[in-house]
Amino acid sequence: MVRRTKKDEAFKIYSPIINKVNIVNVEKLRELAFSIASETGCRAVDAYFIATAKLTNSILITNDKVMANNAKKAGIEAYYLIEEFDNAVERLKEIR
């Protein structure tokens, strides 16, 4: 934000939303990502997204078919958007 707006304006935008952001424990994330990568054979960056979904009890929606499949192997509710768009939309409607 500070690259696009003045510093004081960026702070005004940042302040009210930061309390609504869930900060993930980096150590737990690293350990879980390593475990997921070991179990699924996925790439490190995918393991971090999958681990974050697991730690936050979130649904993973991606355009990466391999990541979606590895997330499902790790027990994460995941949708490959290109093939599962309608299912993902219906699921999101359920949790509104």
Secondary structure, DSSP 8 states (H G I E B T S, - for coil): -TTTS-HHHHHHHHHHHHTTS----HHHHHHHHHHHHHHH---HHHHHHHHHHHHTT--EEES-HHHHHHHHHTT--EEEHHHHHHHHHHHHHHH-
